[in-house]
Amino acid sequence: MKEIRESTAASPEALSALTAAAEPVVIRGLVSHWPVVSAGRAGHAALFDYVSRFDAGHSVSTVFAPAEAGGRFFYDHDLAGMNFKGGRARLRKTFDFLAEHAGDAEQTALAAQSVPTWNALPGFAEANPLPLLGPEVEPRVWVGNRVIVAAHHDPFENIACVVAGRRRFTLFPPAQVENLYMGPFERTPAGATISLVSFEDPDLDRFPRFAQALETAQTVELEPGDAIYIPYLWWHHVRSLETVNMLVNYWWTPPNQGRGLARDAFMHAMLTLRALPPAHRQAWKAMFDHYVFRTEGDANEHLPQQARGILGDLDEGAARELLTILSRVLAESAAAKRS
């Protein structure tokens, strides 16, 4: 696996260039000046004390798995359930557990996940700012011990900043989906579809195409203060390497002017198009390539602006009106099937 490219990007303009290129990039030392990073360098007790200054006392999403899971939050043996338990707990309880068990040879895997700072840690973002992004992009905090997050992707641009501990990231471009052997689409550990391959001990007899995915893989190990840009829908596997780890990440997407979510369109396409005969699917593929993915350029360049309709530059009001019509059509279709 090759190392992820490094950059010195430290401005909103440089970040725009990175997102346009849609390639992962490591920015060493981007947040090394943060007070929370300094606290983490002083030890986990200092880290927990610092973060606790902002703790509003709310319960946050927390998951744990027994030591035999090896830190991997995953499915059970038949994919019917999970190998971990989840619930909500106060952040201070997580800190206390991590401090108490930091020296254990075999650890119960524990993680407080995607903690929203505006609600759970008010003032944290202002004390530890990321000038690459505007204040409308909310940071989220992830705290845990030696845990493994299976390869998955998110429908967001992502900057992840390591605050304490070390993390190893392994990334794959979106096209590697067929070589990563995705698990069930509806039943997932945390909302995102995950790879079934254990990166620590890949079973190439069961998952032979994973060898092809590895040929495209990019990896890096980040220290406290380092950051990584993960492009939209890139697959990423994350392993926390210390008994106490903390990460702050930022998810964002460009405004879509009220056009709805791409994931919703994707799920509807799976429902309607996958069941069609092969020739019909191929015909629709040509339509998608022409009108949606625009593989041959602008599909409406021969039309005057006033005649382009849905293919034109819709304002937010027109986009929402079309979504309303589509919602009504889908509801009527579902009702007709039930009757």
Residue pairs with C-beta under 8 A, 6 or more apart in sequence:
1 170
1 214
1 217
1 218
1 219
2 217
2 218
2 219
3 218
3 219
3 220
4 24
4 25
4 26
4 169
4 171
4 218
4 219
4 220
4 228
5 23
5 24
5 25
5 26
6 25
6 26
6 27
6 28
7 14
7 18
7 25
7 26
7 27
8 27
9 15
9 17
9 18
9 25
9 27
9 132
9 229
10 27
10 30
10 132
11 131
11 132
12 131
12 132
12 133
14 132
15 132
15 133
15 159
15 229
18 25
18 229
19 157
19 229
19 231
19 232
22 231
22 232
23 231
24 171
24 218
24 228
24 229
24 230
24 231
24 234
25 228
25 229
26 220
26 222
26 226
26 227
26 228
26 229
27 226
27 227
27 228
27 229
28 225
28 226
29 225
29 226
30 130
30 132
30 161
30 225
30 226
30 227
31 37
31 128
31 130
31 161
31 163
31 225
31 226
31 227
31 248
32 224
32 225
32 226
33 225
34 128
34 161
34 163
34 225
35 50
35 127
35 128
36 47
36 50
36 51
36 124
36 127
36 128
36 163
36 164
36 246
36 248
37 163
37 164
37 224
37 225
39 46
39 47
39 49
39 50
39 51
40 46
40 47
40 163
40 164
40 165
40 224
40 246
41 164
41 224
44 98
44 99
44 102
44 164
44 243
44 244
45 99
47 163
47 164
47 244
47 246
48 95
48 98
48 99
51 91
51 95
51 121
51 124
51 141
51 143
51 246
52 91
52 92
52 95
54 117
54 121
54 122
54 123
54 124
54 127
55 90
55 91
55 92
55 120
55 121
56 119
56 120
56 121
56 122
57 90
57 92
58 90
58 91
58 119
58 120
59 88
59 89
59 90
60 88
60 89
60 90
60 91
60 112
60 113
60 115
60 120
61 86
61 88
61 112
61 113
61 114
61 115
62 86
62 87
62 88
62 89
62 93
62 94
62 110
62 111
62 112
62 113
63 73
63 84
63 85
63 86
63 109
63 110
63 111
63 113
63 190
64 84
64 85
64 86
64 108
64 109
64 110
64 111
65 71
65 72
65 73
65 83
65 84
65 85
65 108
65 109
66 83
66 108
66 109
67 106
67 107
67 108
67 109
69 83
69 84
69 109
70 109
70 148
70 200
71 107
71 109
71 145
71 146
71 147
71 148
71 239
71 240
72 83
72 109
72 147
72 148
72 150
72 198
72 200
73 82
73 83
73 84
73 109
73 111
73 147
73 148
73 149
73 150
73 189
73 190
74 82
74 83
74 84
74 150
74 189
74 194
75 81
75 82
75 83
75 183
75 189
75 196
76 82
76 83
79 183
79 184
79 187
82 189
84 109
84 189
89 112
91 112
91 115
91 120
91 121
91 143
94 110
94 112
94 143
94 144
95 143
97 110
98 110
98 143
98 144
98 145
98 243
98 244
99 244
101 107
101 108
101 145
101 243
102 145
102 243
102 244
103 243
104 243
107 145
107 146
107 243
109 144
109 145
109 146
109 147
110 144
110 145
110 147
111 142
111 143
111 144
111 145
111 147
112 141
112 142
112 143
112 144
113 142
113 144
113 190
114 140
114 142
115 121
115 140
115 141
115 142
115 143
116 138
116 140
117 124
117 125
117 138
117 139
117 140
117 141
118 125
118 138
120 141
121 141
124 139
124 141
125 135
125 138
125 139
128 139
128 248
130 139
130 159
130 161
130 250
132 159
133 159
133 250
133 252
137 250
137 251
137 252
138 250
139 248
139 249
139 250
140 248
140 249
140 250
140 251
141 246
141 247
141 248
142 245
142 246
142 247
142 248
142 249
143 244
143 245
143 246
143 247
144 240
144 245
145 240
145 242
145 243
145 244
145 245
146 239
146 240
146 241
146 242
146 243
146 245
147 239
147 240
147 245
148 199
148 200
148 237
148 238
148 239
148 240
149 237
149 238
149 239
150 189
150 194
150 195
150 196
150 237
151 170
151 172
151 180
151 194
151 195
151 197
151 199
151 235
151 236
151 237
152 188
152 190
152 192
152 193
152 194
152 195
152 235
152 236
153 174
153 192
153 193
153 233
153 234
153 235
153 236
154 192
154 230
154 232
154 233
154 251
155 232
155 233
155 253
155 261
155 262
155 263
156 232
156 251
156 252
156 253
157 229
157 230
157 231
157 232
157 251
157 252
157 253
158 229
158 230
158 231
158 249
158 250
158 251
159 227
159 228
159 229
159 230
159 249
159 250
160 169
160 227
160 228
160 230
160 247
160 248
160 249
160 250
161 225
161 226
161 227
161 247
161 248
161 249
161 250
162 222
162 223
162 224
162 225
162 226
162 227
162 245
162 246
162 247
163 224
163 246
163 247
163 248
164 224
164 242
164 244
164 245
164 246
165 224
165 240
165 241
165 242
165 243
165 244
165 245
165 246
166 221
166 222
166 223
166 224
166 240
166 241
166 242
166 245
167 221
167 222
167 238
167 239
167 240
167 241
167 245
167 247
168 219
168 220
168 221
168 222
168 238
168 239
168 241
169 219
169 220
169 221
169 222
169 228
169 230
169 236
169 237
169 238
170 199
170 217
170 218
170 219
170 236
170 237
170 238
171 217
171 218
171 219
171 230
171 234
171 235
171 236
171 237
172 180
172 213
172 216
172 217
172 218
172 234
172 235
172 236
173 216
173 234
173 235
174 233
174 234
174 235
176 212
176 213
176 216
176 235
177 235
178 209
179 209
179 210
179 212
179 213
180 195
180 197
180 210
180 213
180 235
181 195
181 196
181 197
181 207
181 209
181 210
182 193
182 194
182 195
182 196
183 193
183 194
183 195
183 196
184 193
185 193
185 270
188 194
195 235
195 237
196 207
197 203
197 207
197 210
199 237
199 239
202 210
204 210
204 211
220 228
221 241
222 228
230 236
232 253
257 314
257 315
257 316
257 319
258 316
258 317
258 319
258 320
258 323
259 314
259 319
259 323
260 319
260 323
268 330
273 281
273 284
274 281
276 284
289 295
289 296
290 296
290 299
291 299
291 311
299 311
300 308
300 311
300 312
303 311
305 312
305 313
310 322
314 322
